[in-house]
Amino acid sequence: MPGKCGCVEEGLKPTPSCVDVDIDQISAYLLGWIVGDGGLYKLSYSGGRTEYRVVVTQKDLSTATRCLVPLFESLRSMLNVTSKVRVIPGSTRVEVRVSSKRLYEHFTSLLTRLPEFTESERRLFIAGFYMAEGEKSGRRVRMWNKDIQLLKLIGSWLREFGIEKFSIYLDDKRHGVYVLEIPSRYRHLFFNIWGLETPCDLY
């Protein structure tokens, strides 16, 4: 189910002026963000009320408003979700939140088939995950998560893309956080995994 992205004014982005956005591509990319620095929550309240939340948190307000919000808006439209995309500022981070059972079930379903992702979906999931939870210094590539099995799965995908050497180890024993680290010699190959653009570059 493709959706049409608006034209991008020439000179603003190193991308084509008009592109087709695929629901699976947006979903895989956003899932990387959610797993990396967000969550899928089913909350129960008194009186039997249940709230389903899809959340991504970020330090950078610009990233939230210029990238994540438009992507969630596009996906919301594609899935006929009526819930609003909310930006909730905090003292140190900003939260992008959609309270929607339909969207919650969409992403939880994707999580169950993560190992069966297509090559394109794998590339975009890695891109979103790195943008959410990766080191941006440029000196080396590192990505953190508490789920070591997830990092091992990503590592198996990296081998498919030609990155043969990486390490996964416990980086923060107190909080149980693991890191996947890629040697500097593979840095350029890593950034070429998703090419010159991601869904965020379409806005």
TORVOLO-327142 format. One line per 3 residues: number of its first residue (from 1); for each residue x, y, z of N, C-alpha, C, CB. Coordinates in pm, 1 decimal. Each point is the difference from the previous one (the first is absolute). Glycine has a CB too. Layout:
# TORVOLO-327142
NUM> X Y Z X Y Z X Y Z X Y Z ~ ...
END
This chain:
# TORVOLO-327142
1> 85.4 -119.0 0.0 -85.4 119.0 0.0 89.3 124.5 0.0 -186.1 -124.2 123.9 ~ 221.0 177.3 -241.3 87.2 114.9 -5.1 -72.7 128.5 29.1 138.3 -120.2 -161.8 ~ -63.5 217.5 210.7 -54.9 132.8 20.8 89.5 100.3 -67.8 -104.5 -68.3 217.6
4> 50.1 177.5 -262.4 77.3 98.8 -75.2 48.5 109.9 91.7 -131.9 -50.7 -205.6 ~ 262.8 72.9 203.3 57.9 108.2 78.5 -2.0 126.2 -84.7 147.0 -160.5 131.2 ~ -158.4 273.1 -66.3 -1.0 125.1 -72.6 133.8 31.0 -63.9 -173.1 80.3 154.9
7> 172.5 9.1 -253.7 123.4 39.4 -65.8 88.3 77.5 97.1 -118.0 6.6 -222.5 ~ 247.7 -27.9 210.9 97.0 71.0 82.3 62.6 109.7 -84.0 46.1 -206.1 140.1 ~ -45.0 326.2 -87.1 52.8 112.9 -74.6 144.6 -24.0 -39.1 -156.6 151.9 120.4
10> 190.6 -124.9 -244.4 133.9 -25.8 -51.4 104.0 74.1 83.2 -93.9 -32.7 -230.8 ~ 201.0 -39.6 265.0 109.5 59.7 74.1 -7.4 -21.4 148.7 12.5 164.9 -175.9 ~ -129.4 -206.7 227.2 -13.8 -17.4 144.4 48.1 -136.7 45.6 -192.2 156.7 -4.1
13> 174.6 -259.2 -79.6 35.3 -136.0 38.7 72.5 -69.1 -114.8 -198.3 -10.8 155.7 ~ 296.2 -76.6 -126.0 68.1 -75.3 -104.7 -80.1 -122.4 -40.0 219.2 81.0 85.8 ~ -347.9 -60.6 -117.2 -89.2 -108.8 -34.7 -81.3 40.9 -121.9 -11.0 -77.9 240.9
16> -55.8 -19.3 -307.0 -87.7 36.1 -111.5 -108.9 95.7 46.8 45.9 -221.5 -109.4 ~ -96.4 301.2 16.5 -98.7 100.8 36.6 -134.2 -60.9 35.4 116.9 159.4 -147.6 ~ -151.7 -272.1 88.2 -123.9 -68.6 34.6 29.2 -148.9 10.3 -141.2 177.1 -115.4
19> 89.7 -241.1 218.1 29.6 -140.7 21.4 -124.5 -72.3 46.7 237.9 55.1 54.7 ~ -240.2 -187.0 -73.7 -104.5 -84.1 56.0 50.3 -57.5 131.1 -91.3 -55.2 -229.9 ~ 10.7 67.0 332.7 34.9 -50.6 131.0 -80.1 -126.8 24.0 53.6 232.6 86.9
22> 13.8 -339.5 -52.3 -64.1 -127.6 20.9 -28.3 -20.5 148.4 115.1 -92.8 -203.3 ~ -232.2 39.9 235.5 -38.7 -17.7 139.0 95.6 -93.6 73.1 -237.5 40.2 -64.7 ~ 286.2 -143.9 -3.2 92.1 -93.8 63.6 134.2 66.3 31.2 -112.7 -188.4 -121.0
25> 157.3 277.3 33.2 126.8 68.6 22.9 -10.1 96.7 117.8 53.5 -21.5 -244.0 ~ -159.6 101.7 245.6 -20.4 91.7 112.3 -12.2 -77.8 130.0 -113.2 164.5 -152.1 ~ 39.0 -275.1 148.7 -22.6 -78.7 120.8 130.0 -59.8 52.9 -231.0 -51.1 -80.3
28> 312.4 -3.8 -8.4 127.0 -59.8 42.7 92.4 104.9 59.4 -23.5 -174.6 -177.0 ~ 27.8 291.9 113.7 86.1 108.9 48.2 -47.4 49.6 136.8 49.0 67.3 -238.4 ~ -178.1 -43.3 252.8 -52.8 46.0 128.0 13.8 -106.7 108.4 -160.0 147.0 -123.4
31> 146.1 -274.4 87.6 17.6 -105.6 98.5 141.9 2.1 56.6 -172.5 -139.0 -118.9 ~ 271.0 169.6 33.3 136.6 13.2 48.8 11.0 109.4 105.2 83.6 -80.5 -220.6 ~ -147.9 193.5 195.4 -2.6 109.1 97.5 -68.6 -43.4 129.8 -3.0 165.8 -188.9
34> -111.9 -233.2 175.8 -78.3 -40.9 116.8 79.0 -97.6 86.9 -212.0 33.7 -130.8 ~ 270.9 -135.0 68.8 77.0 -99.6 74.0 126.2 62.9 59.0 -89.2 -181.4 -150.5 ~ 147.0 276.0 76.6 123.4 62.7 45.6 -19.7 96.3 114.4 84.2 -25.3 -226.9
37> -185.6 109.2 218.4 -16.4 103.8 102.3 -147.1 37.1 17.0 229.1 87.8 -53.4 ~ -308.6 -186.9 80.8 -142.8 24.1 19.3 -64.6 -123.0 58.1 -3.6 162.1 -190.0 ~ -116.7 -189.6 147.1 -66.7 -118.4 50.6 -143.0 -13.1 -47.4 145.9 13.5 195.4
40> -201.6 -131.7 -173.8 -139.5 -31.1 -28.7 -64.1 -38.6 132.4 50.0 -76.6 -240.1 ~ -149.2 154.0 283.8 -53.0 -15.7 134.6 -150.6 -24.8 -1.4 182.4 147.9 84.7 ~ -223.0 -245.7 -6.5 -141.4 -25.6 25.8 -24.0 34.4 146.1 -16.3 -184.3 -178.5
43> -56.5 291.9 203.0 -18.7 52.8 134.9 -143.5 -21.7 46.4 179.1 171.1 -41.4 ~ -193.2 -221.8 163.6 -132.5 -24.8 57.1 -28.5 101.0 109.4 18.1 -244.8 -54.0 ~ -139.8 298.7 53.2 -40.7 99.9 97.3 -122.2 -48.7 76.9 92.8 182.8 -145.9
46> -121.4 -114.7 254.7 -118.8 -34.5 78.2 -125.5 20.5 -84.0 118.3 64.1 213.2 ~ -215.1 -146.6 -186.9 -122.7 7.3 -78.0 3.6 -86.1 -124.2 -30.7 227.3 85.6 ~ 142.0 -300.7 -104.5 9.9 -90.6 -112.6 48.0 63.0 -129.5 -178.1 -124.4 106.7
49> 218.4 252.1 -100.7 46.8 66.1 -122.1 141.8 -43.0 -33.1 -148.4 195.6 48.1 ~ 176.6 -215.6 -176.6 132.4 -40.1 -48.1 49.3 100.3 -103.9 -53.2 -243.7 43.8 ~ 178.7 281.4 -32.1 61.3 89.9 -97.7 117.4 -71.2 -66.1 -70.9 204.1 133.2
52> 77.6 -190.0 -264.1 109.9 -58.1 -77.5 86.5 114.0 -52.3 -140.1 -203.0 -65.7 ~ 268.5 200.5 99.8 89.6 108.3 -38.3 114.3 -49.2 -88.0 -58.6 116.8 211.5 ~ 88.0 -38.0 -313.3 120.5 -16.8 -80.7 86.0 123.0 26.5 -119.3 -140.0 -181.5
55> 242.2 119.5 228.6 81.1 110.5 49.9 141.7 -4.4 -56.2 -137.4 1.9 208.4 ~ 189.8 115.1 -242.6 142.9 18.5 -26.6 44.5 123.0 77.5 -15.0 -107.6 -232.3 ~ 128.1 98.9 301.2 54.0 115.3 70.4 129.0 45.1 -66.7 -104.8 -77.9 215.2
58> 130.3 208.5 -207.8 118.6 57.9 -62.4 47.3 121.7 78.0 -76.0 -83.5 -223.8 ~ 206.7 108.1 219.4 53.7 121.8 60.0 -24.3 120.4 -89.9 173.9 -135.9 117.6 ~ -173.7 111.1 -249.2 -5.7 108.0 -98.0 -143.6 26.4 -44.1 230.7 -59.8 -77.1
61> -283.8 175.4 111.2 -136.8 35.2 -37.9 -14.6 7.2 -151.2 -25.9 126.2 214.1 ~ 128.5 -76.6 -282.7 -6.2 12.4 -145.7 -17.0 -135.5 -66.4 142.4 203.6 13.5 ~ -70.2 -304.9 34.4 -13.9 -134.3 -55.5 -141.7 -51.1 19.1 242.1 -45.0 45.8
64> -297.6 71.7 70.3 -135.8 -45.8 28.8 -101.8 65.6 -92.3 66.0 -36.8 237.7 ~ -55.9 168.3 -254.3 -102.5 73.3 -74.8 19.4 -8.1 -151.4 -20.0 153.1 194.2 ~ 144.0 -159.2 -240.6 26.5 1.3 -143.8 7.8 -137.9 -60.7 119.0 210.5 33.1
67> -95.5 -312.7 48.6 15.4 -135.9 -52.9 -109.3 -92.3 52.1 247.0 36.1 -15.5 ~ -249.2 -56.2 147.0 -86.4 -102.5 57.2 -148.0 33.7 -13.6 182.1 -54.0 158.9 ~ -219.2 177.0 -128.6 -140.8 36.8 -8.2 -55.8 -17.3 -141.1 37.0 160.8 186.6
70> 30.1 -110.2 -293.0 -54.1 -21.6 -134.9 -11.0 -147.5 -38.4 97.4 218.5 -62.5 ~ -1.5 -299.6 107.6 -6.6 -142.8 -32.2 -117.1 -67.4 71.0 248.4 -2.0 -32.8 ~ -266.2 33.4 159.8 -115.3 -54.7 71.2 -131.1 49.9 -60.0 138.0 -13.2 208.1
73> -140.5 137.9 -252.7 -119.9 53.5 -64.7 -29.8 -75.7 -129.0 46.6 225.8 100.0 ~ 56.7 -253.7 -177.6 -18.8 -75.6 -124.2 -52.1 -140.1 28.9 183.8 131.9 -107.4 ~ -122.8 -198.7 204.5 -42.0 -135.3 34.0 -142.0 0.6 57.3 240.4 -63.7 43.0
76> -270.5 164.2 37.1 -134.3 14.1 56.4 -103.8 8.6 -111.6 95.6 116.2 202.0 ~ -64.3 -38.9 -304.7 -91.2 14.7 -112.6 -15.3 -130.5 -77.7 64.1 240.6 -14.8 ~ 47.2 -310.1 -6.9 -2.7 -125.0 -75.4 -81.9 -107.7 70.1 223.0 57.8 -92.9
79> -218.8 -56.7 227.6 -69.1 -102.7 76.9 -137.4 46.0 47.5 221.4 -86.8 71.2 ~ -263.3 206.5 -114.2 -129.4 55.9 39.0 -13.2 13.4 151.8 -99.5 -100.4 -205.9 ~ 207.6 143.8 267.7 0.4 23.3 144.0 -42.0 144.3 25.6 182.4 -173.7 36.2
82> -277.7 194.0 52.2 -50.9 134.8 26.1 71.9 69.1 116.1 -220.4 -75.3 -87.1 ~ 291.5 -0.2 169.7 69.3 58.6 115.0 105.5 99.7 -45.7 -40.6 -209.6 131.5 ~ 58.9 313.7 -54.5 95.5 104.3 -34.0 141.8 -40.7 37.9 -179.2 171.1 31.1
85> 275.6 -115.7 -105.6 141.2 -13.7 34.9 34.8 115.6 92.9 57.5 -116.5 -221.2 ~ -17.0 85.1 342.3 26.8 103.3 100.7 149.4 11.3 26.3 -224.1 -42.4 104.9 ~ 269.7 164.5 -85.0 137.6 27.1 40.2 -5.3 54.0 142.0 76.6 47.3 -240.2
88> -16.4 -121.2 333.0 -7.8 33.6 142.0 139.3 35.7 50.2 -199.4 -153.5 32.2 ~ 227.0 280.4 -5.9 133.3 40.3 45.6 24.1 -38.1 145.0 -5.6 187.8 -162.2 ~ 129.0 -227.3 192.3 41.0 -28.0 136.5 119.2 85.7 36.4 -86.4 -234.1 -18.4
91> 141.8 212.2 136.5 111.7 82.7 45.3 126.6 -23.7 -80.9 -98.8 -2.6 226.7 ~ 121.0 -121.2 -270.8 120.9 -31.6 -76.6 -28.9 -66.9 -133.5 118.5 -21.8 214.5 ~ -240.8 -27.4 -232.5 -34.2 -72.2 -122.8 -140.5 37.5 -45.1 151.1 -190.3 66.4
94> -177.9 164.1 -192.3 -132.6 21.9 -55.0 -57.2 -135.5 -39.8 61.2 233.7 -81.9 ~ -189.4 -251.3 103.6 -65.2 -126.7 -31.1 -98.0 19.0 -114.9 25.7 -75.4 238.9 ~ -14.1 -12.2 -338.5 -99.0 -6.9 -107.4 -90.8 -118.0 32.5 158.7 102.2 -175.5
97> -288.5 -74.8 189.7 -91.5 -103.0 48.4 -125.9 -5.6 -86.1 88.8 31.4 232.7 ~ -131.2 -154.7 -262.7 -129.6 -22.2 -62.7 -73.3 -102.7 84.9 87.9 54.7 -234.5 ~ -203.6 -16.2 287.5 -81.9 -92.1 78.8 -101.0 -65.9 -93.0 28.9 140.1 210.8
100> 6.0 -259.3 -257.3 -82.6 -67.2 -100.1 18.3 -151.2 10.2 17.1 200.5 -152.4 ~ -127.0 -272.3 171.5 5.7 -145.9 2.1 39.7 -53.8 -137.3 -175.5 -5.0 180.7 ~ 123.6 66.5 -285.7 32.1 -45.8 -136.7 148.4 11.8 -27.0 -227.1 68.8 -77.9
103> 288.3 42.5 114.4 142.5 19.0 -24.6 83.3 -90.4 91.2 -44.6 237.8 -70.3 ~ 1.5 -251.7 193.9 67.2 -89.8 94.6 3.4 -143.1 -55.6 -75.0 145.7 193.5 ~ -38.9 -193.5 -240.5 -7.1 -136.1 -53.9 80.2 -13.5 -128.5 -225.3 -25.9 103.2
106> 231.3 132.3 -182.0 79.6 -1.2 -122.7 146.7 -25.0 31.8 -162.7 157.4 -108.1 ~ 216.4 -85.2 205.8 142.1 -13.1 31.7 30.1 -126.2 80.0 17.2 247.6 -3.2 ~ -106.3 -289.6 92.0 24.7 -124.8 72.2 -1.9 -119.2 -95.8 -102.9 99.8 207.2
109> 19.6 -93.1 -309.0 -2.6 -104.2 -102.2 131.4 -2.0 -78.5 -250.5 23.3 -16.8 ~ 301.4 97.1 -15.6 128.6 6.9 -70.1 112.0 -59.6 83.1 -78.6 203.8 -118.7 ~ 75.7 -179.8 249.4 104.7 -53.6 87.9 5.0 -152.1 -4.5 -27.5 198.6 148.1
112> -88.9 -261.4 -158.7 -2.5 -146.1 0.2 63.9 -58.0 -125.8 -206.9 8.1 138.6 ~ 208.2 69.1 -246.7 59.9 -51.4 -123.3 131.3 70.0 -35.4 -229.2 -55.1 -79.3 ~ 291.2 115.1 179.9 125.9 70.3 -22.2 105.4 -88.3 -68.1 -51.6 139.7 200.3
115> 69.9 -265.5 -158.6 101.6 -83.1 -67.2 -30.5 -27.5 -147.0 44.2 -103.9 219.4 ~ -170.1 121.2 -259.8 -37.8 -26.8 -139.7 -6.1 127.7 -84.2 -129.1 -198.5 79.4 ~ 179.9 308.3 -28.4 -1.0 124.6 -76.2 69.6 -18.6 -134.8 -1.7 131.1 214.8
118> -48.3 -59.9 -314.7 66.1 1.0 -130.1 131.4 77.1 10.7 -223.5 -14.5 -119.4 ~ 305.3 7.0 17.0 127.7 72.0 1.2 -21.9 150.4 15.6 100.9 -179.0 -144.4 ~ -198.4 233.1 71.9 -29.0 142.8 9.8 -45.4 37.8 140.6 -61.3 1.8 -242.4
121> -25.0 -84.3 301.4 -48.5 26.8 135.2 113.4 -8.5 101.2 -224.8 -89.5 -63.8 ~ 315.9 -5.5 44.5 113.9 -12.9 90.9 88.3 123.8 -5.3 -6.2 -248.4 -29.1 ~ 31.2 295.2 -90.8 83.9 119.9 -15.7 -62.5 119.6 72.3 82.5 -86.6 -222.4
124> -211.8 104.6 204.8 -66.9 116.0 59.1 -18.4 -14.9 151.1 -116.9 36.1 -217.5 ~ 95.9 -158.4 264.1 -6.6 -21.1 143.9 133.7 36.8 63.9 -170.9 -183.3 -31.6 ~ 280.5 139.2 -27.5 132.7 33.3 52.5 20.5 150.8 -0.8 90.1 -220.4 -81.6
127> -133.2 286.7 -25.1 14.7 145.9 -8.7 -75.6 68.7 113.2 25.0 -17.0 -249.3 ~ -149.8 -22.9 271.7 -78.5 60.0 107.2 57.1 -30.7 136.9 -199.6 -16.7 -144.1 ~ 243.4 -106.8 163.2 57.3 -40.3 128.0 127.3 79.1 28.9 -97.8 -229.9 -28.2
130> 182.1 246.6 -71.8 123.2 76.3 19.4 -30.9 146.3 30.8 120.5 -156.5 -155.3 ~ -215.8 214.8 81.7 -34.5 140.1 24.6 -53.7 18.7 142.2 -50.4 29.7 -245.2 ~ -19.3 -129.8 296.9 -56.6 10.5 133.3 102.5 -27.2 108.4 -217.9 -67.7 -94.1
133> 303.8 -30.5 73.7 81.8 -50.2 111.2 145.5 -21.8 -39.8 -203.6 -108.3 92.4 ~ 251.7 181.3 -191.9 137.3 -16.6 -43.8 87.6 120.1 31.1 -84.5 -147.3 -177.3 ~ 213.8 122.7 181.3 96.1 108.1 21.7 13.2 82.2 -126.7 124.4 -137.8 169.7
136> -135.7 270.1 -157.3 -0.7 88.8 -117.3 131.3 77.7 -16.8 -247.1 20.5 27.6 ~ 351.6 -58.4 46.4 124.7 75.1 -7.3 68.1 -15.6 -134.6 25.6 -28.1 244.4 ~ -51.6 -83.9 -312.9 63.7 -24.4 -128.6 131.2 -74.1 9.9 -109.0 202.4 -79.6
139> 165.1 -212.0 199.5 128.6 -67.5 16.3 -15.5 -150.9 -5.9 80.2 191.3 137.5 ~ -190.5 -240.9 -85.9 -26.2 -142.9 -0.6 -150.3 -22.2 1.5 218.0 -47.8 119.2 ~ -258.9 -74.9 -141.5 -142.3 -33.5 -3.2 -31.1 -87.5 119.6 -7.9 15.9 -252.6
142> -77.6 33.6 340.3 -45.0 -78.1 115.2 -150.1 20.8 18.4 228.2 19.5 110.9 ~ -298.1 -127.7 -72.9 -143.2 5.5 23.7 -31.0 -77.2 128.1 -48.4 19.6 -249.2 ~ -33.3 41.1 335.1 -27.9 -56.8 131.5 -142.6 -53.3 9.7 166.3 157.5 98.3
145> -182.0 -264.6 -16.7 -133.0 -50.5 31.7 11.9 -102.2 112.6 -79.7 39.3 -238.3 ~ -28.0 -56.8 313.2 0.2 -99.5 107.5 -26.0 -140.9 -51.9 -78.2 176.7 156.3 ~ 26.8 -186.3 -278.0 -34.9 -129.9 -57.9 117.8 -52.9 -82.2 -245.6 64.2 -6.1
148> 324.4 -152.9 64.8 117.0 -52.2 -69.9 -40.3 -83.8 -121.2 125.9 0.4 216.5 ~ -240.6 -65.9 -209.7 -45.1 -80.2 -113.9 -31.9 88.7 -120.5 -91.7 -171.6 159.2 ~ 37.3 289.0 -133.0 -25.1 94.4 -107.9 130.7 43.1 -65.2 -207.0 79.0 117.4
151> 307.1 -48.6 -35.3 129.7 40.6 -54.9 63.7 -113.6 -79.7 30.6 158.1 192.6 ~ -48.2 -280.8 -147.3 53.1 -114.0 -75.0 -70.7 -15.0 -134.4 56.4 -114.0 216.0 ~ -187.8 139.0 -217.1 -74.1 -5.6 -125.7 50.8 107.3 -95.8 -202.3 -89.9 120.8
154> 218.4 211.4 -70.8 54.2 107.4 -83.1 139.3 -37.3 -49.2 -135.0 170.4 127.5 ~ 215.5 -232.5 -41.8 133.0 -44.0 -40.7 -4.3 -99.1 -114.4 76.3 38.0 231.1 ~ -173.9 -128.2 -228.7 -12.0 -97.3 -110.3 -36.5 70.0 -130.1 -69.5 -177.5 163.4
157> -10.6 284.7 -154.0 -32.2 77.9 -119.8 123.4 73.4 -50.6 -236.5 26.8 79.6 ~ 316.8 26.0 12.8 120.4 72.9 -40.6 92.7 -89.5 -81.2 -18.7 144.1 204.3 ~ 29.1 -271.0 -165.2 83.9 -93.5 -76.7 -51.6 -14.0 -142.5 55.8 -124.1 211.0
160> -187.0 122.3 -226.0 -58.1 -9.6 -134.1 36.2 121.5 -85.0 -188.6 -135.7 93.8 ~ 210.4 250.8 -28.6 33.9 122.4 -71.1 150.8 22.0 -9.2 -215.7 96.4 77.1 ~ 293.5 -199.5 -44.7 145.0 6.7 -19.8 81.5 43.8 119.3 -53.0 46.5 -228.9
163> -13.0 -22.1 343.7 73.0 40.2 120.6 26.8 -126.8 80.9 -107.8 233.8 4.0 ~ 226.7 -288.7 -20.6 32.0 -130.5 55.8 46.3 6.5 145.0 59.2 -72.3 -228.1 ~ -8.1 186.9 270.8 55.6 11.7 133.8 -79.2 102.6 82.1 227.9 -63.2 -89.1
166> -270.9 21.9 205.5 -63.2 89.4 96.8 4.4 -71.5 134.2 -152.9 109.1 -175.8 ~ 127.0 -37.3 281.3 -1.6 -61.3 133.0 -124.4 44.2 75.3 251.9 -7.2 4.4 ~ -303.1 -80.9 79.5 -113.4 28.5 87.1 43.3 -31.2 142.0 -170.6 -51.6 -182.8
169> 158.7 147.9 271.0 43.5 -22.7 137.1 -81.6 85.0 96.9 231.2 -54.0 -82.3 ~ -224.1 17.5 209.1 -71.5 72.7 104.9 74.1 129.8 28.4 -87.4 -215.7 101.4 ~ 23.4 327.7 -131.5 64.7 130.7 14.3 -36.6 67.7 131.6 -1.4 22.5 -248.0
172> -117.4 -49.3 298.8 -47.2 61.3 124.2 -60.4 -110.3 86.0 -44.3 224.8 -114.0 ~ 126.4 -280.1 203.7 -43.4 -112.9 81.0 -113.5 39.3 93.5 230.3 -94.7 -13.4 ~ -224.0 214.3 66.4 -100.8 45.0 96.2 -139.9 0.7 -60.7 174.5 138.6 111.9
175> -184.3 -91.9 -236.7 -130.8 11.6 -64.7 -26.2 -112.1 -102.1 15.4 247.2 33.3 ~ 79.7 -339.1 -48.0 -17.7 -112.3 -90.8 -7.1 39.2 -145.8 -115.4 -112.9 181.7 ~ 199.1 209.4 -221.3 -0.9 49.8 -137.4 118.4 -57.7 -77.9 -114.1 212.4 76.0
178> 83.9 -269.5 -191.2 102.1 -56.1 -88.2 27.5 96.4 -115.2 -71.6 -234.8 61.1 ~ 187.3 218.2 -122.8 34.3 83.9 -114.0 49.4 -86.8 -114.9 57.2 191.2 153.7 ~ -96.9 -155.2 -272.7 53.8 -60.7 -122.4 97.0 100.6 -58.8 -211.4 -138.7 -44.7
181> 337.0 100.1 32.8 103.4 91.6 -48.7 60.7 -52.7 -129.3 49.2 72.6 235.7 ~ -38.8 16.5 -334.1 53.0 -34.0 -131.9 135.2 67.7 -16.1 -233.4 -24.6 -97.9 ~ 336.9 -48.2 57.1 132.3 61.3 -18.5 -4.5 115.0 -99.2 105.1 -219.3 52.0
184> -15.9 314.3 -32.8 0.0 121.2 -82.6 19.2 -30.3 -147.9 89.5 124.6 194.5 ~ -20.3 -231.7 -227.2 22.2 -31.4 -141.9 -128.7 -36.3 -73.0 227.6 -77.9 60.1 ~ -331.7 43.6 15.0 -129.4 -32.2 -60.4 -99.6 115.3 8.7 41.0 -237.5 57.9
187> 4.9 351.4 -8.2 -91.6 110.6 25.0 -71.6 45.6 -126.7 146.7 70.6 187.7 ~ -70.8 -48.4 -295.9 -61.8 47.0 -124.5 -93.6 -105.8 -59.1 202.0 143.2 -43.4 ~ -164.9 -268.9 56.4 -86.0 -106.8 -49.5 -131.2 -2.8 77.9 202.5 -133.2 -67.9
190> -193.8 159.6 198.3 -121.7 3.3 82.2 -93.5 110.6 -46.9 128.7 -90.4 195.5 ~ -76.8 209.5 -217.3 -86.4 111.0 -39.4 -53.4 -16.1 -142.2 129.0 147.1 153.9 ~ -66.7 -233.5 -232.3 -50.8 -27.1 -134.4 -111.7 -103.6 -0.1 224.4 56.8 -89.1
193> -252.1 -116.0 205.6 -104.3 -103.1 6.9 -133.0 54.3 -49.0 118.5 -107.1 192.3 ~ -152.5 230.4 -152.7 -130.2 55.3 -42.0 15.3 108.2 -105.6 -89.9 -51.6 225.8 ~ 209.1 66.5 -282.7 18.0 92.7 -111.1 0.8 144.5 42.8 -107.6 -164.9 -143.8
196> 66.2 252.5 53.9 8.1 143.7 23.3 -121.2 58.0 68.3 142.2 12.0 -196.2 ~ -248.4 -92.4 209.1 -121.3 56.2 57.9 -75.1 -101.5 83.7 -14.8 154.6 -192.5 ~ -58.2 -103.4 287.2 -91.6 -78.7 80.7 -135.9 68.1 -12.2 183.8 -79.1 163.2
199> -289.8 17.7 -111.8 -130.1 67.2 -5.2 1.5 141.1 58.0 -103.1 -223.1 15.3 ~ 190.2 249.8 81.6 6.7 135.5 56.6 43.0 102.5 -103.6 53.1 -99.1 221.7 ~ 26.2 56.6 -319.5 49.6 93.0 -100.5 -107.6 43.9 -97.5 221.1 -105.9 22.2
202> -338.3 47.5 -11.7 -107.6 34.3 -92.2 -78.1 121.8 47.7 -15.7 -240.1 -65.1 ~ 50.5 290.9 183.4 -76.6 112.6 55.6 90.2 119.8 20.5 -157.2 -159.0 112.7
END
